[in-house]
């Protein structure tokens, strides 16, 4: 199965890299360029760069994922004949099929919202409400739950797990949207995070999650070929919202700790549940810092500006 996961990583790259290059050229021709954003948004000098790269990232992940899941469920005998290593996982694929459909629908909804926002700059509250609806739908109709084994037996534990997971999805989605402010930054951080989580799920034997993360890692690597400074294309909100959503849902589905199994691969200590916070520390810290900074100054946290860590790092003379 490790070989299949690594092959999917290469597939994500092979799909994303050429598609991103095509979109970079098409975007210039049709004028799908980076814009000033919503009213009040503060940006540096606008560059004549397309911002539709998220389309390549999305389809390099979702296309193979949907095709593989559908083929695995609709024609299992053929799938096993082609790849015998899949046979032990057939029942698991059937049992989780509906969960994956929910995740794909949620990803599609945020991707489309991001593409619309990239063209006509939606206001903050409608975007936040849709994110909330997607997060709630994901949690209520799939097994995407944080801390569920620890909270399920507590009074109100189920509701608490739902609330924490919904908050997690919204925070991570917006953290990646916030950090997409410099060439190669969001894609680079997203690729490293996806690779870390992919490694954890391989060690853990959660092969379907590892496969999705492999596709995400590969797709971001392919996109980075065109997004490293000076970028030929940006991922836009259509990409950053999707990347944040996939990382949030995949980490919520990953088992990082199992105290009931003494030889569990990722460990038995309770603090292992904080692994996602460590891996995503940079975008999460940046999101919290920027939100607090703007609110303290009476600004909307959803109206962009040059307060991000990345901006401060390239401007060493900026005041604290």
C-alpha positions in Angstrom: 0.0 0.0 0.0 2.9 2.4 0.6 3.8 2.0 -3.1 0.2 3.0 -4.1 0.3 6.0 -1.8 3.6 7.2 -3.3 2.3 6.6 -6.8 -0.7 8.8 -6.0 1.7 11.5 -4.9 3.4 11.4 -8.3 0.0 11.3 -10.0 -1.1 14.5 -8.2 2.1 16.2 -9.3 1.8 14.9 -12.9 -1.8 16.3 -13.1 -1.2 19.5 -11.3 2.0 20.7 -12.9 0.9 20.8 -16.6 -2.6 21.9 -15.7 -1.3 24.8 -13.7 0.9 25.9 -16.6 -2.1 25.8 -19.0 -4.2 27.8 -16.5 -1.4 30.4 -16.2 -1.6 31.0 -20.0 -5.4 30.9 -20.2 -5.7 33.2 -17.2 -3.6 35.9 -18.9 -5.6 35.6 -22.2 -9.1 35.8 -20.6 -8.1 38.3 -17.9 -8.7 36.1 -14.9 -6.1 38.1 -12.9 -5.5 38.9 -9.3 -7.6 41.8 -8.1 -7.8 44.3 -5.2 -10.2 42.2 -3.2 -13.1 43.3 -1.1 -13.7 46.9 -0.1 -11.1 48.1 2.4 -8.7 45.3 1.5 -5.1 46.5 1.6 -2.8 45.1 -1.0 0.6 46.0 -2.4 1.1 46.8 -6.1 -1.2 44.5 -8.2 0.7 42.3 -10.6 -0.6 40.9 -13.8 -0.8 37.4 -12.6 -3.8 34.9 -12.9 -5.3 33.7 -9.7 -7.0 30.5 -10.9 -4.3 28.0 -9.9 -6.7 26.5 -7.3 -8.5 24.8 -10.2 -5.4 22.7 -10.9 -4.9 21.9 -7.2 -8.6 20.9 -6.8 -8.9 18.6 -9.8 -5.5 17.0 -9.3 -6.8 15.8 -5.9 -10.6 15.4 -6.3 -10.5 13.9 -9.8 -8.4 10.8 -9.0 -10.0 10.5 -5.5 -13.5 10.3 -6.9 -12.5 8.1 -9.7 -10.7 5.7 -7.4 -13.5 5.5 -4.8 -16.1 5.0 -7.5 -14.1 2.3 -9.2 -13.3 0.6 -5.9 -17.0 0.4 -5.0 -18.6 -0.1 -8.4 -16.1 -2.6 -9.8 -14.3 -4.1 -6.7 -13.4 -7.4 -8.5 -11.7 -5.5 -11.3 -9.9 -3.2 -8.8 -8.6 -6.1 -6.8 -7.5 -7.9 -10.0 -5.5 -4.9 -11.1 -4.2 -4.1 -7.6 -4.3 -7.2 -5.3 -3.0 -5.2 -2.3 -6.5 -3.5 -2.2 -8.4 -6.6 -1.3 -8.0 -6.4 2.5 -9.4 -2.8 2.4 -12.5 -3.5 0.3 -14.9 -3.5 3.2 -13.4 -0.4 4.7 -13.8 1.4 1.3 -17.5 0.5 1.2 -18.0 1.5 4.8 -16.5 5.0 4.4 -17.7 5.7 0.9 -20.5 8.0 2.1 -18.1 9.9 4.3 -15.8 10.6 1.4 -18.7 11.8 -0.7 -19.5 14.3 2.1 -15.9 15.5 2.2 -15.8 15.9 -1.6 -19.1 17.9 -1.6 -17.8 20.2 1.1 -14.5 20.7 -0.7 -16.4 21.5 -4.0 -18.6 24.0 -2.2 -15.7 25.9 -0.8 -13.7 25.7 -4.0 -16.6 27.2 -6.0 -17.1 29.9 -3.4 -13.4 30.7 -3.6 -13.5 31.0 -7.4 -16.5 33.3 -7.3 -14.8 35.4 -4.6 -11.7 35.7 -6.8 -13.8 37.2 -9.6 -16.2 39.5 -7.7 -14.9 39.9 -4.1 -17.7 38.6 -1.8 -18.2 40.2 1.6 -16.9 38.5 4.7 -20.1 37.4 6.3 -21.7 35.4 3.4 -18.3 33.6 3.1 -18.2 32.9 6.8 -21.8 31.6 6.8 -21.1 29.2 3.9 -18.0 28.0 5.7 -20.0 27.3 8.8 -22.7 25.5 6.7 -20.0 23.3 5.1 -18.3 22.6 8.3 -21.5 21.6 10.1 -22.6 19.5 7.1 -19.2 17.7 7.1 -19.3 16.9 10.8 -23.0 15.9 10.9 -23.0 13.7 7.9 -19.6 12.0 8.1 -17.2 10.6 10.6 -15.1 13.8 10.7 -14.9 14.3 14.4 -12.1 15.6 16.7 -11.5 14.0 20.1 -14.6 11.8 19.7 -13.2 8.8 21.5 -12.4 10.9 24.5 -15.6 13.0 24.6 -18.3 10.5 23.5 -18.9 9.1 27.0 -19.0 12.5 28.7 -22.3 14.4 29.3 -22.6 16.6 26.3 -19.5 15.1 24.9 -21.0 14.5 21.4 -22.0 18.2 21.1 -18.6 19.3 22.3 -16.9 17.2 19.7 -19.1 18.6 17.0 -18.4 22.2 18.1 -14.7 21.7 18.3 -14.5 20.1 14.9 -16.6 22.8 13.3 -14.4 25.4 14.8 -11.3 23.5 13.7 -12.4 23.4 10.1 -13.3 27.1 10.0 -10.1 28.2 11.7 -7.8 26.1 9.4 -9.7 27.1 6.3 -9.3 30.8 7.1 -5.7 30.3 8.3 -4.7 29.1 4.8 -6.8 31.9 3.2 -5.0 34.4 5.4 -1.5 33.1 4.7 -1.9 33.0 1.0 -0.3 36.5 0.7 3.1 35.8 -0.8 4.5 33.8 -3.7 4.9 30.1 -2.8 3.9 30.6 0.9 0.5 28.9 1.2 1.4 26.2 -1.3 4.7 25.5 0.4 3.3 25.3 3.9 0.4 23.3 2.7 2.6 20.8 0.9 4.9 20.3 3.9 1.9 19.9 6.3 0.2 17.4 3.9 3.4 15.5 3.6 3.8 15.3 7.5 0.2 14.1 7.9 0.6 11.6 5.0 3.6 10.1 6.7 1.7 9.8 10.0 -1.2 8.1 8.3 1.1 5.7 6.5 2.7 4.7 9.8 -0.8 4.4 11.2 -2.1 2.3 8.4 -4.9 4.7 7.5 -4.4 4.1 3.8 -7.4 6.0 2.3 -6.5 9.2 4.2 -2.9 8.8 3.3 -3.9 8.5 -0.4 -5.9 11.7 -0.2 -3.0 13.5 1.5 -0.6 12.1 -1.1 -2.7 13.6 -3.9 -2.8 16.9 -2.1 1.0 16.9 -1.5 1.7 16.1 -5.2 -0.8 18.6 -6.5 0.7 21.4 -4.4 4.2 20.4 -5.5 3.1 20.6 -9.1 1.5 24.0 -8.5 4.6 25.3 -6.8 6.6 24.9 -10.0 4.6 27.9 -11.3 4.1 29.7 -8.0 7.6 30.1 -6.7 8.9 33.7 -6.8 8.3 35.4 -9.1 4.9 33.6 -9.4 3.4 32.9 -12.8 0.0 32.1 -11.2 -1.7 32.3 -7.8 -3.9 29.7 -6.2 -6.5 32.3 -5.2 -9.3 31.7 -2.7 -10.4 28.8 -4.9 -7.2 27.0 -3.9 -6.5 28.2 -0.4 -10.0 27.4 1.0 -9.8 24.0 -0.6 -6.3 23.2 0.8 -7.3 24.4 4.3 -10.5 22.3 4.2 -8.7 19.1 3.1 -6.0 19.5 5.8 -8.7 20.2 8.5 -10.9 17.2 7.6 -8.0 14.8 7.0 -6.5 15.6 10.4 -9.9 15.2 12.0 -10.2 11.7 10.5 -6.7 10.7 11.5 -6.1 8.7 14.7 -3.1 10.3 16.4 -3.4 8.6 19.8 -4.8 5.2 20.9 -4.3 4.7 24.6 -6.1 1.4 24.5 -3.4 -0.2 22.3 0.0 -0.4 23.9 1.9 -0.7 20.6 -0.1 1.8 18.6 2.3 3.2 15.9 1.8 6.9 16.7 1.9 6.5 20.5 -0.5 6.2 23.4 0.2 9.5 25.3 -2.7 11.9 25.4 -0.7 14.9 24.2 -0.3 13.2 20.8 -3.6 14.8 19.8 -1.7 18.1 19.5 0.3 16.9 16.5 -1.9 18.8 14.0 -1.4 22.0 16.0 2.3 21.6 15.8 2.4 20.8 12.1 0.0 23.7 11.3 1.6 26.1 13.8 2.7 28.7 11.3 -0.7 29.3 9.6 -2.6 29.0 12.8 -0.4 31.4 14.7 -0.5 33.9 11.8 -4.3 33.7 11.7 -4.7 34.2 15.4 -2.1 37.0 15.5 -3.7 38.9 12.5 -7.2 38.5 13.9 -6.3 39.8 17.3 -4.2 42.6 15.8 -7.1 43.8 13.6 -9.8 43.5 16.2 -7.8 45.4 18.8 -7.6 48.3 16.3 -11.2 48.2 15.4 -10.8 46.6 12.0 -12.5 43.6 10.5 -10.4 40.5 10.8 -11.6 39.5 7.3 -10.3 42.6 5.5 -6.8 42.0 4.3 -3.8 44.1 5.1 0.0 43.9 5.6 0.0 42.6 9.2 0.9 39.0 8.4 4.1 37.4 9.8 5.4 36.9 6.2 5.1 40.7 5.6 6.9 41.5 8.8 9.7 39.1 8.0 10.5 40.7 4.7 10.2 44.2 6.3 12.7 44.0 9.3 12.4 47.7 9.9 8.6 47.5 10.4 7.5 48.4 13.9 6.2 45.7 16.3 
